Amino acid sequence: MFVSVHLADEVRSPLDARDAVLKQGLELVQDTSSKVYDSLSGFPVVNRWKSWEKFKKSSCIDSRDEPEMIRLLVTVEDTGVGIPEDAQGNIFTPFMQADSSTSRKYGGTGIGLSISKCLVDLMGGEIGFVSECGIGSTFSFIVSFRKGESTSLDTKWQPYDPAVLEVRGGRALVIDERSVRAEVTKYHLQRLGITADVAPSLKSACAYLSSGYCTRYIRFY
């Protein structure tokens, strides 16, 4: 199961996505010809775009009208059994499950999704999902939050975190055959102040290092 958070204004459509990692992921789900799926899990996943493509309120909101607010798109993706098409219409109904045997087989009562929808509705947001049997499901919601104060304690503490200060300014070589996962790792390293490069295999990494570009790397596999 994977949870991701994006700025809603950067993902209005697959073609207009300004988030590089998300855009790459949206493009890759279209290609099912390879048995090695270039996803975070390595398993086939559903097209997450379909979980929010029907959002109506979010598409007509201009964030410039509310500069003190920030709209976030949260997606929760799994590689589970999926939801049968004939049961998808009732998935947000309290105490309803896709399969009557689900509670015995996997646990749960069928109340979690209805509560989630109520919470999102109360916050003035939207929630949706896409699911395919045997592949999994992705649930997405968009809600608006008030921006935090720049003088918050979190902002003050962050520069003095010894773990962050120790690695800041370093270089990292991320070795991963899955480009989506490599880009996610690179993104988080850059947020820590580490300059990161990506190599798809050990062979290409050795060639990269022997080229004399840099003599010292932190290696992530």
N, C-alpha and C positions, 0 to 999 in steps of 0.2 A: 504494500500500500504506500502511495506517495502523495504528499500534500505540497502544493505549490501556491505561491502568492505573487500576483502581478498587479501593476497599476492598471486599472480598468481602461484608462484612456489610451493605453498602448496596445490594446488587443481588440479593437473594434471588429476586425475581420482577419482571416488568415493572411491575406495579401497585404494588409495595412499594418500588421503587427510590427511594432518597433522594438520588441524584446527579442533579441537574437536567438536565445536559447529556446524560447517558446515557438518562434517562427520555424526553427529547424525541426522541432518536434511535430508541429502541425504538418509539415511537408513530408516527413518520414512515414507517418501512419498511412499515407496513400500507397506506399510501396510494400506489398506483401509477398513479393517474389522470392525474397531471401528467407532461409530458415533461421538465420541469425538476425534477430530483430534489433535494430539500433535504438533501443529504448533504455530507460534507466534500469529496468529489471531484466532486460534481455528476452522478455516474452512479448507476444503481440498485444497491443493495446487498442482501445477504441479511439475514434477520432474525437478528442475532447472538445473541439470547436462546436460540435453538434449539441453539447450540453449547455451552451449559452447563446447559440445563434438566434433563438427566438425571444431573447430578452427584449422587452419593449421600452420600459421606462429608462433603462440605462443608456440606450442608444440616442435618446433625445435630450440628455442632460449635458450641458456644457460646464466643465469644471471651472472655467473662468468666472462663472456666475457665483461660485462659492469658493473663493480662494482659501478660506480657513478650513475647508474640508478636503479629504482625500478619499477617493473611491478605489476599493481593492477588489480584485477578482481572485477568489480562492477556489482551487480545484482539489478534489480528493479522488485519486485514481487507484483502482485495485485490479488485480488479475484473477479475480474469483470466478464463480460459476456463471455470473451474469443473471439477468432478469428476463424471463420469457416475455415476448412482445405482448401477449394477451393479458399479462398481469401488470404491465407498466402504467396503465391508466389509473390504478388504485394504489400506487406505491406510497403516496403521501397520506393515505387514509389510516387513521389510528387503528392499531391492532390488526392490520392487514399485512400479510406476507405473500411473496411471490409463489411460495409453495407451502401447502399446509403442513408438510413434514419438516419445513425449515427450522422451526423452533426446537424440534427433537434432534435434528441433525447438527445444527450450528448454534443453537441457543438464541435468545432474544425473544421479544414479544411483538415486534412490529410497531413500536411506539416512537423509536428514535427519529425516524425520518419526518414524522408528523410534527414532532417537537422542533426539529431543525427548521422546518418550513414556517412554523409559527414565529420562531425567533427572528428569522430573516424578514418575514412580513412586518413584524413589529418595528424593525429597524428601517423599514421603507425600501428594502432590497428585493432581489429576485433570486430564485433558485431553480435549477433545472438539472437534467441528467441525460446520459446516453448509455445504453447497455446492449451487449451482445452475448448470447449464451455461449459458454465455453471460452470466452475471451475476457470479460470483466465489465466493470462499470466505472463511469466517471461522473461525479456530482460536482456542480459548480454553483457558486452564489456570488453576487455582487452587493456590497453594502458600503455606505459612506461612514467615515470616521472623522472626528475632529483632530486636526493636526496637533501633535504634542508641542509643548513649550520648549524652545531651544535651550532654556536654562534648567531643564529637568536633570535629576541626579544621574540618570543613565548617561546623558551626554557628558557630564563632568567626570564620571568614573572611567569611561571608555579609554581615554588616552593614557591612563595610568595602569592599565591592565598589564602586568609584567609579561604574560604570555604573548600579548599582541606586540609589545615593544621588542621582544626578543627576535621575532621573525620579520618584523617590518623592514622593508628595504632589501630583503633577500630575493632569490630567484628560485623558481620551482619548475620542474619538468614533469608534466602529467602524462603518464603512459597508460593509454586506455584505447581499446579497439572500438569502443562505442563513442562516437563523436558527441552525442547528446550528453552523456554522463561526463565526458571530458570537459565540455564547455561549462557545465554546472560547477565542476570542481574548480576550473580556472576562474570562474566568476567569484566564488567565495574566497579564493586565495587573493585575488586582486583587492577585494574588500578589506583584507588584512594588511594591505600594503605590500604584497608580494608580487613581483613580476613573474607571470606564468607563461610557459609555452607548452604546446601539446604535441605528442608523438603517438601515432596509432599502434606501434609495436616496439618490442625491445630492439629489434634490428634497426629500425629507423631512429630510435633513441640513441643507440651507440654511434650511428653515423652522424647524428646531430651534435653529440658531445665531442666527437673526434674532429669535427670541423673547426674547433678552436673558438667557437662563438662565445662560450663561457666555460670556465674551468671548475666552477663550484655550483652544484645544484642540490636542492632538496627534491627527492624523487617520490612521487606519489603513484601507487599502482592501484 
